[in-house]
Amino acid sequence: MMKDYKNMTQEELEKELAEIVKKNYEKGVVLLDRNYDIYRLRKLELTCMENIEDIDAIIAIMRAMKYKPDLKKYCKGMTDKEPLIHPITNEYAWKEKVYDDFVSREEFVNRTGIFVTPEHFDFIYEMKWKEAKESGISVDDFINNFEDTSGEVMEVPLHGTFKYIISDDCLSCIGDYEDYYEPNIWEIVNCLARCHEQEYDSKWEMIEKYKSILEDVMKNHKEAIELLHEMKLINSEPIATIPS
């Protein structure tokens, strides 16, 4: 028989919810994201809930709560393996540069917990990783010690709710994920960064094409001028006369 959650305090409800979260975690089902937020459960499809234990109790508890639950104090460490940025699933999405001797930018963000744009990731690879690599350090050691050695990391507390419009492709990640997907704030920022870099790349590709076309035109123009000059010289030469 289900408990009377309606008459429980917020703290009691949080403890009840935390126990269910722990029970599922022990079975290998992680119900929290990296921010210890369980809100996304409200929008999961029913087919995704088959493996969740006590799902009815979770729903009842969530409905009885007046405030967003603070589960970090009860479930610390349970979200360490949950990625900040999930892999891009759309095969037609813009592809970032991948280095054979380094990790992808998404893996770098997920492992360090530090967001970097594609442009700055290139800087880290060219200016920091290559130098560290020459000293004999491994990729894992470089990443694990990056925050302590960079000296540039800043933290921004996240509060409240970020709202956006689904049809706004530069925020909603629709171009990166094949099916409708609710991105977290890290993925929203990542989508903006990817859009900026894609636009930057497209501009440079267009510039290079224009330069190539201009070079061809100038080359042909030069050859045409040289040909006209030769023809002018030929036409200007006096015609030899046969003496009588």
ChimeraX attribute file (.defattr): number of C-alpha atoms within 10 A of each C-alpha:
attribute: neighborCount
match mode: 1-to-1
recipient: residues
	/A:1	3
	/A:2	8
	/A:3	11
	/A:4	10
	/A:5	18
	/A:6	13
	/A:7	10
	/A:8	15
	/A:9	12
	/A:10	19
	/A:11	12
	/A:12	14
	/A:13	22
	/A:14	21
	/A:15	17
	/A:16	17
	/A:17	23
	/A:18	20
	/A:19	14
	/A:20	18
	/A:21	24
	/A:22	17
	/A:23	16
	/A:24	18
	/A:25	18
	/A:26	10
	/A:27	11
	/A:28	11
	/A:29	14
	/A:30	18
	/A:31	20
	/A:32	20
	/A:33	18
	/A:34	17
	/A:35	15
	/A:36	19
	/A:37	16
	/A:38	20
	/A:39	14
	/A:40	12
	/A:41	17
	/A:42	12
	/A:43	8
	/A:44	10
	/A:45	9
	/A:46	9
	/A:47	7
	/A:48	9
	/A:49	13
	/A:50	9
	/A:51	12
	/A:52	19
	/A:53	16
	/A:54	15
	/A:55	15
	/A:56	12
	/A:57	16
	/A:58	21
	/A:59	13
	/A:60	17
	/A:61	21
	/A:62	21
	/A:63	13
	/A:64	17
	/A:65	18
	/A:66	10
	/A:67	9
	/A:68	12
	/A:69	19
	/A:70	17
	/A:71	18
	/A:72	16
	/A:73	11
	/A:74	16
	/A:75	17
	/A:76	10
	/A:77	11
	/A:78	19
	/A:79	18
	/A:80	13
	/A:81	12
	/A:82	15
	/A:83	17
	/A:84	23
	/A:85	22
	/A:86	15
	/A:87	12
	/A:88	16
	/A:89	12
	/A:90	13
	/A:91	11
	/A:92	11
	/A:93	13
	/A:94	14
	/A:95	11
	/A:96	12
	/A:97	11
	/A:98	11
	/A:99	11
	/A:100	7
	/A:101	11
	/A:102	16
	/A:103	15
	/A:104	16
	/A:105	22
	/A:106	21
	/A:107	17
	/A:108	18
	/A:109	20
	/A:110	19
	/A:111	17
	/A:112	13
	/A:113	14
	/A:114	15
	/A:115	20
	/A:116	17
	/A:117	19
	/A:118	20
	/A:119	13
	/A:120	12
	/A:121	19
	/A:122	17
	/A:123	12
	/A:124	15
	/A:125	18
	/A:126	11
	/A:127	11
	/A:128	15
	/A:129	20
	/A:130	13
	/A:131	13
	/A:132	15
	/A:133	14
	/A:134	9
	/A:135	9
	/A:136	8
	/A:137	12
	/A:138	14
	/A:139	14
	/A:140	12
	/A:141	10
	/A:142	15
	/A:143	19
	/A:144	14
	/A:145	11
	/A:146	17
	/A:147	15
	/A:148	10
	/A:149	11
	/A:150	10
	/A:151	8
	/A:152	7
	/A:153	11
	/A:154	7
	/A:155	6
	/A:156	5
	/A:157	4
	/A:158	9
	/A:159	6
	/A:160	5
	/A:161	7
	/A:162	9
	/A:163	6
	/A:164	10
	/A:165	9
	/A:166	14
	/A:167	10
	/A:168	10
	/A:169	14
	/A:170	20
	/A:171	21
	/A:172	23
	/A:173	27
	/A:174	20
	/A:175	20
	/A:176	22
	/A:177	19
	/A:178	14
	/A:179	11
	/A:180	11
	/A:181	12
	/A:182	15
	/A:183	19
	/A:184	19
	/A:185	15
	/A:186	17
	/A:187	21
	/A:188	19
	/A:189	20
	/A:190	22
	/A:191	22
	/A:192	17
	/A:193	17
	/A:194	21
	/A:195	18
	/A:196	16
	/A:197	17
	/A:198	16
	/A:199	11
	/A:200	12
	/A:201	12
	/A:202	12
	/A:203	12
	/A:204	12
	/A:205	12
	/A:206	11
	/A:207	12
	/A:208	12
	/A:209	12
	/A:210	12
	/A:211	12
	/A:212	12
	/A:213	12
	/A:214	12
	/A:215	12
	/A:216	12
	/A:217	12
	/A:218	12
	/A:219	12
	/A:220	12
	/A:221	12
	/A:222	12
	/A:223	12
	/A:224	12
	/A:225	12
	/A:226	12
	/A:227	12
	/A:228	12
	/A:229	12
	/A:230	12
	/A:231	11
	/A:232	11
	/A:233	10
	/A:234	10
	/A:235	10
	/A:236	9
	/A:237	8
	/A:238	7
	/A:239	7
	/A:240	6
	/A:241	6
	/A:242	5
	/A:243	4
	/A:244	3
